[in-house]
């Protein structure tokens, strides 16, 4: 039997670049497995896309304030878990953020802070408490007309989890699903060593702060290094607090380690909103979660059990 190698393919799915890596005995076996992963991610995209007018998610949004919508068990359970995370994070994470009016622009067109009344108005329909789930009938009802849900802060992580689970069930002992920074790695590299993930320096995204081994774990990084605005010396990120309508400040990037990419995805966004102190305290209270937060001064903060392997002479 031929020696196994790692095979990687770059694909464009869910509006972003994804890299799928599998360890297989030859290229044709690898292609077969990667095709399966692509099919699974495409299926999930159709289910949760709010851009596709025929998706169940769009149907829920179109019927906001009108009537409940019966959905597949898979989508119902995803929404249920999202609402639970909203409760845990006290609304720092909220899939109803999609109801928010887009008043913050990150294309260079904003010359001053938006009016505070406009900001307050922008979140009038946001609030996970308005997502009504009927467990008996598997229906979802959004209480307010114009209310919407979206999976931008959890969907890629969920897709990575599902693609990994499918490949493992088909006998793929080792691989990585990297959905544009939402990563799940399982098994070992062909030489028996751990997969490694690099923690990016937010002030220089081409440089790495540190390398960490990843074994049967999800790692998700959120950063504001590309999308932010500056007013009066304050950096406002593109990640907006759904409770206030204001962008988060004080954090440049967050990295979360968890057993599920879906959970890590949701929490990486939440930590931006929570800030360093509250975020670290939150992560340290939950078994199986670890994080790295880089603050506005480019200083690293880590949860209790993280051991970084810093790269020498890195600026």
C-alpha positions in Angstrom: 0.0 0.0 0.0 1.3 3.4 -0.9 2.3 5.9 1.7 -0.3 8.4 2.7 0.0 12.1 2.0 -1.9 15.3 2.7 -3.9 16.7 -0.2 -5.3 20.2 -0.2 -7.8 21.9 -2.4 -8.9 25.6 -2.3 -12.6 26.2 -3.0 -14.9 29.2 -2.9 -18.0 28.5 -0.8 -20.3 30.5 1.5 -18.9 33.7 0.1 -15.3 33.0 1.1 -12.1 31.0 0.4 -12.0 27.6 2.0 -9.1 25.1 2.2 -10.0 21.4 2.5 -7.1 19.0 3.5 -7.4 15.3 3.7 -4.8 12.6 4.4 -5.2 9.9 1.7 -3.3 7.2 -0.1 -3.5 8.9 -3.5 -4.9 11.9 -5.4 -8.1 10.2 -6.7 -9.0 9.0 -3.2 -8.4 12.5 -1.8 -10.5 14.1 -4.6 -13.4 11.8 -3.8 -13.3 12.8 -0.2 -12.9 16.5 -0.9 -15.8 16.4 -3.3 -17.9 14.9 -0.4 -16.9 17.8 1.9 -17.7 20.4 -0.8 -21.1 18.8 -1.4 -21.9 18.9 2.4 -20.8 22.5 2.7 -22.9 23.5 -0.4 -26.0 21.7 1.2 -25.6 23.7 4.4 -25.1 26.9 2.5 -28.5 26.4 0.8 -30.2 25.7 4.1 -28.9 28.7 6.0 -28.4 31.3 3.2 -30.4 34.5 3.6 -29.3 35.5 0.1 -31.2 32.5 -1.5 -34.9 33.6 -1.6 -35.9 30.0 -1.6 -34.0 28.9 1.5 -35.9 28.1 4.8 -34.0 30.9 6.5 -35.4 33.4 3.9 -38.9 32.0 4.5 -38.5 32.6 8.2 -37.4 36.2 7.6 -40.2 36.8 5.0 -42.8 35.7 7.5 -41.5 37.7 10.4 -44.4 39.2 12.3 -46.9 37.2 10.2 -46.7 33.5 11.0 -44.5 30.7 12.2 -42.6 28.7 9.6 -42.0 24.9 9.8 -38.4 24.0 9.1 -36.1 21.0 8.9 -35.0 19.6 12.3 -31.4 20.4 11.4 -32.1 24.2 10.9 -34.4 24.2 14.0 -31.7 22.7 16.2 -29.1 25.2 14.8 -31.3 28.1 15.7 -32.1 26.6 19.1 -28.3 26.3 19.9 -27.7 29.9 18.6 -30.4 31.2 21.0 -28.7 29.3 23.8 -25.4 30.9 23.0 -27.1 34.3 23.0 -28.4 33.6 26.5 -24.9 32.5 27.7 -23.3 35.6 26.3 -26.1 37.9 27.5 -26.8 39.0 23.9 -23.2 39.7 22.8 -23.9 37.0 20.2 -27.3 37.2 18.5 -28.4 35.8 15.1 -31.1 38.5 15.0 -28.3 41.0 14.4 -29.4 40.6 10.7 -32.3 42.9 11.6 -29.9 45.8 12.2 -30.0 48.8 9.9 -26.7 49.2 8.1 -25.6 52.7 9.2 -21.9 51.9 9.8 -19.9 51.9 6.5 -16.4 50.5 6.2 -15.7 51.6 2.6 -14.2 55.0 3.4 -17.4 56.9 2.9 -18.0 57.7 6.6 -16.5 61.0 7.8 -18.0 61.2 11.3 -19.8 59.0 13.9 -23.4 58.3 13.0 -26.1 60.2 15.0 -26.8 58.4 18.3 -30.6 58.4 17.6 -29.9 56.6 14.3 -27.8 54.1 16.1 -30.5 53.5 18.7 -33.1 53.1 16.0 -30.9 50.7 14.0 -31.3 47.9 16.6 -35.0 48.4 17.3 -35.8 44.9 15.8 -32.7 43.1 17.2 -33.2 40.8 20.2 -33.0 37.0 20.4 -35.9 37.1 22.8 -38.1 37.7 19.8 -37.1 34.3 18.2 -40.0 32.1 19.1 -39.3 28.3 18.8 -42.1 25.7 19.0 -40.4 22.4 19.9 -43.5 20.3 19.2 -44.1 21.5 15.7 -40.5 22.6 14.7 -41.6 26.1 13.8 -39.7 29.3 14.0 -41.5 32.7 14.4 -39.9 36.1 14.5 -42.1 38.4 16.6 -41.6 41.7 14.9 -42.3 42.5 11.2 -39.0 43.3 9.5 -37.0 41.2 12.0 -34.4 38.8 10.5 -32.0 36.1 11.4 -28.6 35.5 9.8 -25.8 32.9 10.3 -22.8 35.1 9.4 -21.3 34.6 12.8 -21.9 30.9 13.2 -22.6 29.4 9.7 -19.0 28.7 8.5 -18.2 27.0 11.8 -21.2 24.8 11.6 -20.3 23.9 8.0 -16.7 23.0 9.1 -18.1 20.7 11.8 -20.5 19.0 9.5 -17.9 18.5 6.7 -15.5 17.0 9.3 -18.1 14.7 10.7 -19.0 13.4 7.2 -15.4 12.8 6.3 -14.7 11.0 9.6 -17.8 8.8 9.0 -16.4 7.8 5.6 -13.1 6.7 7.1 -10.9 9.8 6.7 -8.6 9.5 9.7 -7.0 12.9 9.4 -7.6 16.3 7.8 -8.5 20.0 8.1 -11.5 22.0 7.1 -10.5 25.7 7.0 -13.4 27.9 6.3 -11.7 31.2 6.0 -10.3 31.2 9.6 -12.9 28.8 11.0 -10.8 25.6 11.3 -11.4 22.1 12.4 -8.4 19.7 12.5 -8.5 16.0 13.4 -6.0 13.2 13.4 -2.3 13.7 12.7 -0.1 14.8 9.7 1.3 12.0 7.6 4.6 12.1 9.5 2.7 11.5 12.8 3.1 15.1 14.1 0.2 17.3 15.2 -1.4 19.8 12.8 -0.3 23.3 13.8 -2.2 26.6 13.6 -0.6 30.0 13.5 -1.9 32.9 15.5 -1.8 36.0 13.3 -0.3 39.3 14.4 -3.3 41.7 13.8 -1.1 44.7 13.0 0.8 42.7 10.4 -1.5 39.8 9.2 1.3 38.3 7.1 3.2 37.6 10.4 2.6 35.0 13.0 2.7 35.6 16.8 2.8 31.9 17.7 2.2 28.3 16.6 0.0 26.0 18.5 -0.6 22.2 18.0 -4.3 21.3 17.2 -5.6 17.8 17.9 -9.2 17.0 17.2 -10.2 20.6 17.9 -11.7 23.6 16.3 -9.9 27.0 16.2 -11.6 30.2 15.0 -10.0 33.6 14.7 -11.9 36.9 14.2 -10.0 40.0 13.4 -10.7 43.6 12.5 -7.5 44.2 10.6 -9.2 44.8 7.3 -12.6 46.3 8.2 -12.6 49.2 10.7 -13.0 53.0 10.9 -11.1 55.5 13.1 -12.7 58.6 14.7 -11.0 60.8 17.3 -8.2 58.2 17.8 -10.7 55.4 18.5 -10.8 52.3 16.3 -14.3 51.0 15.6 -14.3 47.4 14.3 -16.8 45.9 11.8 -18.1 43.7 14.6 -21.1 45.5 16.1 -22.6 44.9 19.6 -26.1 43.8 18.8 -27.3 45.2 22.1 -26.1 48.8 21.5 -25.6 49.2 17.8 -22.0 50.5 18.4 -19.0 48.7 16.9 -16.7 47.0 19.4 -13.5 48.8 20.5 -10.5 47.8 22.4 -9.9 44.4 20.7 -7.9 43.7 17.5 -8.4 39.9 17.2 -9.8 36.9 19.1 -9.0 33.2 18.7 -11.2 30.6 20.4 -10.3 26.9 20.8 -13.3 24.5 21.3 -14.6 21.0 20.5 -17.0 22.5 18.0 -16.2 25.1 15.2 -19.8 26.3 15.5 -19.3 27.2 19.1 -15.8 28.6 18.6 -17.2 30.8 15.7 -20.0 32.2 17.8 -17.7 32.9 20.7 -14.9 34.5 18.7 -17.4 37.2 17.7 -18.8 37.5 21.2 -15.4 38.1 22.7 -14.9 41.1 20.5 -18.1 42.6 21.9 -17.4 41.5 25.5 -13.9 43.0 25.6 -10.7 41.5 27.2 -11.7 41.3 30.9 -15.2 40.1 30.6 -14.3 37.8 27.7 -11.4 36.0 29.5 -13.6 35.6 32.6 -16.3 34.1 30.5 -14.0 31.6 28.8 -12.2 30.6 32.0 -15.6 29.5 33.5 -16.4 27.0 30.8 -14.6 23.6 30.6 -13.1 22.8 27.1 -12.8 26.4 26.0 -9.6 28.4 25.6 -8.9 31.8 23.9 -6.3 34.3 22.9 -7.3 38.0 22.7 -5.1 40.7 21.2 -6.1 44.1 22.6 -5.9 47.5 20.9 -2.3 47.9 22.0 -1.4 44.6 20.3 -0.9 42.9 23.7 -1.8 39.2 24.0 -4.1 38.0 26.7 -4.7 34.2 27.1 -7.2 32.1 29.0 -5.9 29.9 31.9 -4.7 26.8 30.1 -3.1 28.2 26.9 0.6 27.7 26.5 1.9 29.8 23.6 5.0 28.9 21.6 6.1 32.4 20.6 8.2 33.0 17.5 11.5 34.7 18.3 12.2 38.2 17.1 8.7 38.7 15.9 7.6 42.4 15.7 
